[in-house]
Amino acid sequence: MRQQFLVAAVLATVALTACSSGGGAGKPDAGGFGNPQGNTDGGRDGGGGTGTGDGGTGDDDAGTSVGIPPGGFDLDGGVSSGAVQVDGVQQDPQGNIILGGGSTALAFAWIANNNAGTVSKYDTRTGKEVGRYHAVIPVDGKGQPNGVRGNEPNMPSRTAVDLFGDVWVANRAQDVQGSVTKIANSKAYCKERNGVAGIQTSEDKNDDGKIDPATEMIIPTDWTDPKQYDECLLFSTPVGPSGTGAIKTRAIAISQGIENSAGDIWVGIWANARIIKLDPETGQQVQVNGAGAMDIPVFQSGSGPYGAAIDGQQRLWMVSANLSPLRLALIDTGNGEVVNIDGKAFISPPAALGTSGAYGIAVDGKDRVWIAGWTSGAKAWRYTHNGLSGTLGEWKVFDFSNAISQINTKMRRARGIAADDKGFVWMSSDTGTQPGNDAATRGASQLIAFNGDTGDIKKFQWTDSQQVDFIDATDGNSYTAIGVGLDADNNAWVNNNSGNVIRVDRESGNILRTQKQGSGLYTYSDFTGYQLRNFTAPSGWYRQIFTGCGSNTVWRTAKWDVEKPAGTDMNVYVTVSNRRDGLDNPANRKGPFVAQPVDLTAQGFPKGNYLRIEFELKSTDRILNATPKLKSFDVDFQCEVVIR
């Protein structure tokens, strides 16, 4: 008779390997791997590195541990070797993990192609167009008709990236049903529809930096058949009135939402001047407030919300572009009501400042609201508010009509606007004066940056001996600048209605131009997710995966050392699986854990060869740049050996 028993022992030469699954992580960070749907092409393995396990022998209670000691974090070597996954965090001079740095979710710019009814996805590191998608699908993945015609001119004009990195597209649809569409950023979260192995989606297959619609884009021949859709197009939700002649969906912005969600989706309907709210998972319209209202009015019919932004206190700001004077509205997302300021449902600058219109809108790290002047000229408007108090704040205008570019041109009309985490505001101009041609008629592609406190222009070091006020990128392919966005490296992106996008280096002003595709690029909104990640809902992730000593590895406790100043927090998540791809199954993930140490056995974690620990750093105080500090962490484990 064969006897079998377990002896708990720590092997004298236990080697633990810290592993990575490539360029990102599964939800909630919007990285490039993860396979909760079980798609065969959902993930890819990266390189490994060696962890920090100590060997030894002992009795039944003996064990060892892995983790990072104080001062032991190595983001440069760890990330490059594939040993560590980070998103929106960096190291401080003492070696702690803090908020800041690039985010995987910000590695893409999503630009609406208004004339073509499509949306382009650009890699902000290379400038290449890596995907192009229809702005609407008429039937969702469950086969339910939603009343939206995918082969009509839906006129997308706003995109917003959520906390998971997926993008929401607002279609103004002047002569058809208005809609909002969600597109998955990662293949791991696309939807299998056609039964063919892998995900069928738009991709730059020949790596030439531009999507060829004929060979690289999914174009259905039968718009009523969901099996023919691009499988990264998740759904389209009909919103707003269905009549012709009126622009429907215009403004879109995303607030923090509930814990572990992609954020709440707020949409402004231009035609009937209403605000609605969509569920981040289903896209269905939900109640705006506790009174059960499905929408609330703002501004006036035919001149509804044009742009939207949400500040760090989750206050929703909306602007109407064609009302004079400029009109700004404040919505309390907590109760879903428009806040009356000095007895009015909107806010306008004093007449003495001479405003007559507005276009782009943004918020900065101090929760101030910024608006591009447009018909007011090369001006930016700053509103420093008093929160939800109902009392009027302070308006200030900054005039850049005398600024000079590297080719000796001036700005004539502001259009897009965005703020960065260094305190600078970036603004585009779509018309200017240019020697040798009529740029005022053709349009210009210009970008300026200035200090948000003082209005002082941020000089670009154009050459070793030449500093300039702003960059004029106008040429035969680049003109009529529209919106502005910042990427993970704090460089600015401007989409041009002429049909291409430019990236401007934040220090030198060096210009990268994407390839031209038709015309009609048109996006004003947080099209990289920079504003959401830096100001509305600042957060970041540090992740590490450890390989145990086989399927009988018992993961026992997890503990960490963190400093949490006021206005900051940190959550910890742990996943254990005996299969590598099981780490990407949400069912295996537990947390958030706040108190520590965490007894992993008591929490019901099974034995398994792989463990992933995730640290989510959060801040609600970006005015003081408050951030938690992860100093070290430790995970104890025990190897069980079966002796027969």
C-alpha positions in Angstrom: 0.0 0.0 0.0 1.4 3.3 -1.0 1.4 6.0 1.7 1.1 9.6 0.8 1.6 12.5 3.2 2.5 16.2 3.2 5.6 17.6 4.7 5.8 21.4 4.9 9.3 22.4 4.2 11.1 25.3 2.8 13.5 24.2 0.1 17.1 25.4 0.7 17.5 26.7 -2.8 14.0 28.2 -3.4 14.2 30.6 -6.4 11.3 32.9 -7.0 10.9 34.8 -10.3 9.2 38.1 -10.7 7.3 38.0 -13.9 5.4 40.4 -16.2 2.8 40.0 -18.9 3.9 42.7 -21.2 2.9 46.3 -21.6 0.3 46.8 -19.0 -2.2 45.0 -16.9 -5.8 43.9 -16.8 -8.6 46.1 -15.6 -8.7 48.4 -13.8 -5.5 50.0 -15.3 -6.2 49.7 -19.1 -2.8 48.2 -19.9 -2.0 46.0 -22.9 -2.5 42.5 -21.5 -5.1 40.5 -19.5 -7.5 38.0 -20.8 -10.7 37.7 -18.7 -12.8 36.8 -21.6 -10.5 33.9 -22.5 -9.6 35.2 -26.0 -6.7 33.3 -27.3 -4.9 36.4 -28.4 -5.7 38.5 -25.3 -2.2 38.4 -23.7 1.4 38.0 -24.2 4.3 37.0 -21.9 7.1 39.4 -21.2 10.6 38.8 -19.8 11.3 37.7 -16.3 13.5 38.9 -13.5 14.7 37.4 -10.3 12.9 38.1 -7.1 14.1 38.5 -3.5 13.4 35.2 -1.8 15.5 33.9 1.1 16.2 30.2 1.3 16.2 28.1 4.5 14.9 25.0 6.3 12.5 24.7 9.1 9.5 23.0 10.6 5.9 22.9 9.5 5.6 26.7 10.2 8.7 27.6 8.3 8.4 29.9 5.3 10.1 32.6 3.3 9.1 35.8 1.7 9.4 38.0 -1.4 8.9 41.7 -1.8 10.8 45.0 -1.9 12.8 46.3 1.0 13.0 50.0 1.8 14.9 51.8 -1.0 14.8 48.7 -3.1 12.3 49.6 -5.8 13.9 49.6 -9.3 11.4 51.0 -11.8 14.0 51.5 -14.6 15.5 48.0 -14.5 12.3 46.3 -13.3 10.1 47.7 -16.0 12.6 47.3 -18.8 13.2 43.6 -17.8 9.5 42.9 -17.5 9.8 42.3 -13.7 7.5 45.2 -12.7 4.3 46.8 -14.1 3.7 50.5 -13.4 1.0 52.9 -14.4 1.0 56.5 -13.3 3.6 56.2 -10.6 7.2 57.1 -10.2 10.0 57.1 -7.6 10.8 60.0 -5.3 14.4 60.8 -4.3 14.2 58.4 -1.3 13.1 55.5 -3.6 9.5 55.4 -2.5 6.7 54.8 -5.0 4.5 57.9 -5.4 2.0 59.2 -7.9 3.3 60.7 -11.1 5.0 59.7 -14.3 3.6 58.3 -17.5 0.5 56.1 -17.7 -0.2 53.3 -20.1 -3.7 54.7 -20.6 -2.2 57.9 -21.9 -0.1 56.2 -24.6 -2.9 56.8 -27.1 -4.7 59.8 -28.6 -8.3 59.1 -29.8 -9.2 61.6 -32.5 -12.7 61.8 -34.2 -12.8 61.9 -38.0 -15.9 64.0 -38.3 -16.4 63.8 -42.0 -15.7 60.1 -42.3 -17.7 59.0 -39.3 -14.7 57.2 -37.8 -12.3 57.5 -34.8 -8.5 57.1 -35.1 -6.3 55.7 -32.4 -2.7 57.2 -32.4 0.3 55.9 -30.5 1.6 59.0 -28.8 5.1 57.6 -28.6 5.5 56.9 -32.3 2.9 59.1 -33.9 1.5 56.1 -35.8 -2.2 55.5 -36.4 -2.7 52.0 -34.9 -6.5 51.7 -35.2 -9.5 53.2 -36.9 -13.1 52.4 -36.0 -16.6 53.3 -37.0 -18.1 55.8 -34.6 -21.4 53.8 -34.4 -22.6 50.3 -34.6 -26.4 49.8 -35.2 -26.8 46.5 -33.2 -25.0 45.7 -30.0 -23.1 42.5 -29.2 -26.2 40.9 -27.8 -28.1 41.3 -31.1 -30.4 44.0 -29.7 -31.2 46.8 -32.2 -30.5 50.2 -30.7 -32.0 52.4 -33.4 -28.7 53.9 -34.6 -27.7 53.5 -38.2 -24.1 52.8 -38.6 -23.8 53.7 -42.2 -25.0 57.3 -41.8 -22.9 60.4 -41.2 -22.8 60.3 -37.5 -20.3 63.2 -37.2 -18.2 62.2 -34.1 -16.7 65.2 -32.5 -15.8 64.3 -28.9 -13.8 61.5 -27.3 -13.1 60.8 -23.6 -10.8 58.2 -22.2 -12.1 56.5 -19.0 -10.2 55.1 -16.0 -9.8 51.8 -17.7 -8.3 53.4 -20.8 -11.4 52.6 -23.0 -12.7 55.5 -25.1 -16.2 57.0 -25.3 -17.2 58.7 -28.5 -20.0 61.4 -28.7 -21.7 61.6 -32.1 -23.4 64.8 -32.9 -25.4 63.2 -35.7 -27.1 66.3 -37.2 -29.5 64.4 -39.4 -29.6 60.9 -37.7 -30.1 59.5 -34.2 -27.5 60.9 -31.7 -25.4 58.3 -29.9 -22.4 57.5 -27.7 -20.1 54.6 -28.5 -17.6 52.7 -26.3 -14.4 51.3 -27.9 -12.1 48.9 -26.0 -8.5 50.0 -25.6 -7.1 46.5 -25.1 -7.9 43.4 -27.0 -8.4 41.6 -23.7 -11.7 43.6 -23.3 -13.0 43.3 -26.8 -16.0 41.1 -27.5 -15.9 37.9 -29.4 -18.8 38.0 -31.9 -18.1 35.9 -35.0 -16.8 32.6 -33.7 -13.4 33.1 -35.4 -10.4 32.5 -33.2 -8.8 35.7 -31.9 -10.1 39.3 -32.0 -10.9 40.8 -35.4 -10.2 44.5 -35.1 -8.6 47.4 -37.0 -4.8 47.2 -36.8 -1.9 48.7 -38.6 -0.8 45.3 -40.0 2.0 46.6 -42.2 3.3 49.1 -39.6 3.3 52.0 -42.0 1.7 54.4 -39.5 -1.6 54.7 -41.2 -4.7 52.5 -41.4 -5.7 51.5 -44.9 -9.5 51.2 -44.8 -9.5 48.6 -47.6 -7.2 46.1 -45.9 -6.8 47.1 -42.2 -10.2 48.3 -41.0 -13.3 46.2 -40.3 -16.1 47.4 -42.6 -19.4 45.4 -42.4 -21.2 44.7 -45.6 -24.4 44.1 -43.6 -24.9 46.7 -40.9 -27.6 44.6 -39.2 -25.3 41.7 -38.6 -23.3 42.1 -35.3 -20.9 39.3 -36.3 -19.4 41.6 -38.9 -18.5 44.4 -36.5 -15.1 45.3 -35.3 -14.9 43.3 -32.1 -13.4 46.2 -30.1 -16.5 48.3 -30.7 -18.4 47.4 -27.6 -21.7 49.1 -28.0 -23.5 52.3 -29.2 -26.2 53.9 -27.0 -28.8 56.2 -28.7 -29.1 59.5 -26.9 -30.9 62.7 -27.5 -33.8 63.5 -30.0 -34.0 61.6 -33.3 -35.1 64.5 -35.5 -33.1 66.0 -38.4 -31.4 69.3 -38.6 -30.3 69.6 -35.0 -26.9 68.6 -33.5 -27.4 66.0 -30.8 -24.5 64.9 -28.6 -21.7 67.4 -28.1 -20.1 67.6 -24.6 -18.7 64.5 -22.8 -16.6 64.1 -19.6 -15.9 61.4 -17.1 -16.0 61.7 -13.3 -14.4 59.3 -10.8 -17.5 57.2 -10.2 -17.8 54.4 -7.6 -14.8 52.4 -6.3 -13.2 50.2 -9.0 -15.4 51.5 -11.8 -14.3 53.1 -15.1 -16.0 56.4 -13.9 -19.4 57.9 -14.5 -20.0 59.1 -18.1 -21.6 62.6 -18.4 -23.0 63.7 -21.7 -24.4 67.0 -22.9 -27.1 67.0 -25.5 -27.0 70.2 -27.6 -30.3 70.1 -29.4 -32.5 70.0 -26.3 -30.0 71.4 -23.8 -30.0 68.5 -21.4 -27.4 66.6 -19.4 -27.5 62.8 -19.1 -25.5 60.1 -17.3 -24.5 56.7 -18.7 -23.5 53.5 -16.9 -19.8 52.8 -17.5 -20.2 49.1 -18.1 -23.5 48.9 -20.1 -23.6 52.4 -21.6 -27.3 52.6 -20.7 -28.8 55.9 -19.5 -29.2 56.0 -15.7 -30.7 58.4 -13.3 -28.9 61.7 -13.0 -30.0 62.5 -9.4 -31.7 61.0 -6.4 -35.0 62.5 -7.5 -35.1 60.0 -10.3 -34.6 62.5 -13.1 -33.1 60.9 -16.3 -31.8 64.3 -17.5 -31.5 67.9 -16.3 -31.7 71.1 -18.3 -28.7 73.4 -18.9 -28.4 76.6 -21.0 -31.2 76.7 -23.6 -32.5 74.6 -26.5 -30.5 74.9 -29.6 -27.5 76.3 -27.6 -26.9 73.5 -25.2 -23.6 72.2 -23.7 -20.7 72.4 -26.1 -17.8 71.2 -24.0 -17.4 69.6 -20.6 -14.7 69.1 -17.9 -14.8 67.7 -14.4 -12.5 69.0 -11.6 -10.9 67.2 -8.7 -13.9 67.6 -6.4 -16.1 65.9 -9.1 -17.8 69.1 -10.1 -19.0 69.1 -13.7 -18.4 72.3 -15.8 -20.0 72.9 -19.1 -19.7 75.7 -21.6 -22.0 76.8 -24.5 -20.1 78.0 -27.5 -22.5 80.2 -29.5 -24.1 82.1 -26.7 -22.9 85.7 -26.1 -21.6 86.5 -23.6 -19.7 83.3 -22.8 -21.8 81.1 -20.5 -20.5 78.5 -18.1 -22.6 76.1 -16.0 -21.7 74.2 -12.8 -23.4 70.9 -12.0 -23.0 69.2 -8.7 -22.5 65.5 -9.6 -23.3 64.5 -6.0 -27.0 65.5 -6.3 -27.2 65.9 -10.1 -28.4 69.5 -10.0 -27.3 72.7 -11.7 -25.8 75.1 -9.1 -27.2 78.7 -9.2 -24.5 81.3 -8.9 -25.8 84.6 -7.6 -29.3 83.5 -8.5 -28.5 82.5 -12.1 -28.2 79.0 -13.7 -25.1 80.0 -15.6 -21.9 82.1 -15.1 -20.6 84.8 -17.4 -17.6 87.1 -17.2 -18.2 90.8 -16.5 -19.0 92.9 -19.6 -15.9 95.0 -19.0 -13.7 92.0 -20.0 -15.3 92.0 -23.4 -16.1 88.4 -24.1 -18.3 87.3 -27.0 -17.9 83.5 -27.3 -15.9 80.5 -26.3 -14.8 77.0 -27.5 -12.5 74.6 -25.6 -12.8 74.0 -21.9 -10.5 72.4 -19.3 -9.7 72.3 -15.6 -6.3 72.6 -14.0 -4.6 71.1 -10.9 -6.0 73.9 -8.8 -9.6 73.2 -9.9 -9.8 76.4 -11.9 -11.8 76.4 -15.2 -10.1 77.4 -18.5 -11.9 78.4 -21.7 -10.5 79.3 -25.1 -11.7 82.6 -26.3 -12.5 81.8 -30.0 -14.5 84.9 -31.2 -12.8 86.9 -28.5 -9.5 86.5 -30.3 -6.2 84.9 -29.0 -7.5 84.9 -25.4 -7.8 82.4 -22.6 -10.4 82.9 -19.8 -9.8 81.6 -16.3 -12.6 81.2 -13.8 -11.5 80.8 -10.1 -14.7 79.7 -8.5 -16.1 79.4 -5.0 -17.1 75.8 -5.3 -20.8 74.9 -4.6 -21.3 78.0 -2.4 -23.5 79.8 -5.0 -21.4 83.0 -4.9 -19.6 84.3 -8.0 -15.9 83.7 -8.3 -13.2 85.6 -10.2 -12.8 85.9 -14.0 -9.5 86.8 -15.5 -8.5 87.0 -19.2 -5.1 86.5 -20.8 -4.4 88.0 -24.2 -1.7 86.5 -26.5 -2.4 88.4 -29.7 1.1 89.9 -29.6 3.0 86.6 -29.2 5.4 85.8 -32.0 6.0 82.3 -33.4 9.2 80.7 -34.8 8.3 81.9 -38.3 7.3 85.4 -37.2 3.5 84.9 -37.2 0.8 85.9 -34.7 -2.3 84.2 -33.3 -5.7 85.5 -34.2 -8.3 83.0 -32.7 -8.1 80.5 -29.8 -9.8 77.2 -30.1 -8.7 74.2 -28.0 -7.3 74.3 -24.4 -5.8 71.9 -21.9 -3.7 72.1 -18.7 -0.7 70.0 -17.6 0.5 68.9 -14.2 3.4 71.4 -14.3 1.1 74.4 -14.0 1.0 75.3 -17.7 -2.0 75.8 -19.9 -1.8 74.9 -23.6 -4.0 76.6 -26.2 -4.4 76.2 -30.0 -5.2 78.8 -32.6 -6.9 78.0 -35.9 -6.2 81.3 -37.7 -3.2 83.6 -37.8 -1.1 85.9 -39.9 1.5 84.2 -42.0 4.0 85.7 -44.5 3.5 84.8 -48.1 -0.1 83.5 -48.1 -3.6 84.0 -46.8 -3.5 81.9 -43.6 -6.5 83.8 -42.3 -8.6 82.1 -45.1 -6.9 78.7 -45.1 -6.5 78.4 -41.4 -3.4 77.8 -39.2 -2.1 75.2 -36.8 -0.6 77.0 -33.8 0.0 76.2 -30.2 1.0 78.3 -27.2 1.7 77.4 -23.6 1.7 79.8 -20.6 1.8 79.8 -16.8 -1.6 79.3 -15.3 -0.9 81.6 -12.4 0.7 84.5 -14.1 0.0 84.2 -17.7 3.7 84.3 -18.6 4.4 82.6 -21.9 6.4 79.4 -21.7 9.2 79.9 -24.2 10.2 77.1 -26.6 13.9 76.5 -27.1 13.5 76.3 -30.9 17.2 76.4 -31.7 20.3 76.8 -29.5 20.1 80.5 -29.9 16.3 81.1 -30.4 13.5 81.0 -27.9 10.0 81.6 -29.3 6.6 82.4 -27.8 4.6 79.7 -29.6 4.8 77.1 -32.4 3.3 77.6 -35.8 3.1 74.2 -37.5 1.0 75.3 -40.5 1.9 73.7 -43.8 0.0 72.1 -46.7 -1.2 69.2 -44.5 -1.5 70.8 -41.1 -3.9 73.7 -40.7 -7.1 74.7 -38.9 -6.2 73.5 -35.5 -8.9 72.1 -33.3 -8.5 70.5 -29.8 -5.5 70.1 -27.5 -4.5 67.2 -25.3 -1.4 66.1 -23.3 0.2 62.7 -23.4 2.1 60.6 -20.8 5.3 62.6 -21.5 3.6 66.0 -21.1 3.9 66.7 -24.8 1.0 68.4 -26.5 -1.2 67.0 -29.3 -3.3 69.1 -31.6 -5.7 67.6 -34.1 -6.1 69.6 -37.3 -9.3 69.8 -39.3 -7.1 69.5 -42.4 -6.7 65.8 -41.7 -3.7 65.1 -39.5 -2.4 65.5 -35.9 0.7 67.2 -34.6 2.7 66.5 -31.5 4.7 69.4 -30.1 7.6 68.7 -27.7 7.1 70.6 -24.5 10.6 72.0 -24.3 11.9 72.4 -27.8 8.7 72.8 -29.7 9.8 70.2 -32.2 6.9 69.1 -34.3 5.9 65.5 -35.2 3.2 65.3 -37.9 1.1 62.2 -38.4 0.2 61.1 -41.9 -2.8 63.0 -43.5 -6.1 61.1 -43.9 -8.8 62.9 -45.8 -10.0 65.9 -43.8 -12.4 66.7 -41.0 -10.5 65.7 -37.8 -12.4 67.3 -35.1 -12.1 66.7 -31.3 -12.4 68.9 -28.3 -12.3 66.9 -25.1 -10.0 64.8 -22.9 -8.9 62.6 -25.8 -5.9 61.1 -24.0 -7.4 60.7 -20.5 -4.7 63.1 -19.2 -7.2 65.4 -17.4 -9.1 62.5 -15.8 -5.9 60.8 -14.6 -4.1 63.9 -13.4 -6.9 66.2 -12.0 -10.3 64.6 -11.8 -9.4 61.2 -10.4 -5.6 61.0 -9.8 -4.4 57.4 -9.3 -1.6 55.1 -10.2 -0.6 51.4 -9.9 2.4 49.4 -8.9 2.2 45.7 -9.7 4.5 42.7 -9.3 4.0 39.0 -10.1 5.8 36.3 -8.2 6.2 32.6 -9.2 6.1 30.2 -6.4 7.6 26.7 -6.0 4.8 24.8 -7.7 1.1 24.2 -7.4 1.3 23.5 -3.7 2.7 27.0 -2.9 0.8 28.4 0.1 0.8 32.2 0.1 0.4 33.2 3.8 0.6 36.9 4.6 1.1 40.2 2.9 2.2 43.4 4.6 3.5 46.8 3.5 4.8 50.1 4.7 3.0 53.1 3.4 2.8 56.8 4.3 -0.7 58.4 3.6 -0.8 62.1 4.1 -4.3 63.8 4.3 -6.1 63.6 1.0 -4.5 60.4 0.0 -5.2 56.6 0.2 -3.9 53.3 -1.0 -5.7 50.0 -1.8 -4.1 46.6 -2.2 -5.3 43.8 -4.3 -4.0 40.2 -4.5 -4.6 37.5 -7.1 -3.4 33.9 -6.8 -3.7 31.2 -9.5 -2.0 27.9 -10.4 -2.1 29.1 -14.1 -0.4 32.2 -15.3 -3.4 33.4 -17.3 -5.5 32.8 -14.3 -4.1 36.0 -12.8 -6.1 37.9 -15.4 -9.4 36.3 -14.3 -11.3 38.8 -12.1 -12.8 36.0 -10.1 -9.4 35.2 -8.7 -8.7 38.8 -7.5 -9.5 39.8 -3.9 -9.5 43.3 -2.3 -9.3 46.1 -1.8 -7.3 45.5 1.4 -6.5 48.6 3.5 -5.5 47.2 6.9 -2.5 45.0 7.2 -1.0 42.4 7.5 -3.4 40.5 5.4 -3.9 36.8 6.3 -4.1 35.4 2.8 -5.1 31.9 4.0 -7.9 33.2 6.1 -9.1 35.3 3.1 -9.6 32.1 1.2 -6.7 32.3 -1.3 -6.0 28.9 -2.8 -2.6 27.3 -3.3 -1.1 28.3 -6.6 2.2 28.8 -8.4 1.5 32.5 -9.2 0.7 35.6 -7.1 0.2 39.1 -8.3 0.1 42.0 -5.7 -1.2 45.4 -6.8 -0.9 48.7 -5.0 -3.4 51.4 -6.1 -2.2 54.9 -5.0 -4.9 57.6 -4.9 -5.1 61.3 -4.2 -7.9 63.8 -3.8 -5.7 66.8 -3.1 -3.8 67.8 -6.3 -3.6 71.4 -5.3 -0.8 70.5 -2.8 0.3 67.5 -5.0 -0.4 65.2 -2.1 0.5 61.6 -2.7 0.8 58.4 -0.7 4.3 56.8 -0.4 4.8 53.1 -0.8 8.0 52.4 1.0 8.3 48.6 1.0 6.2 45.4 1.0 6.6 41.7 1.9 4.7 38.5 1.0 5.3 35.4 3.0 4.8 32.0 1.4 5.4 28.3 2.2 6.3 25.4 0.0 4.6 22.1 0.5 6.3 19.0 -0.8 4.5 15.8 -1.5 6.5 12.8 -0.5 5.3 9.4 -1.8 
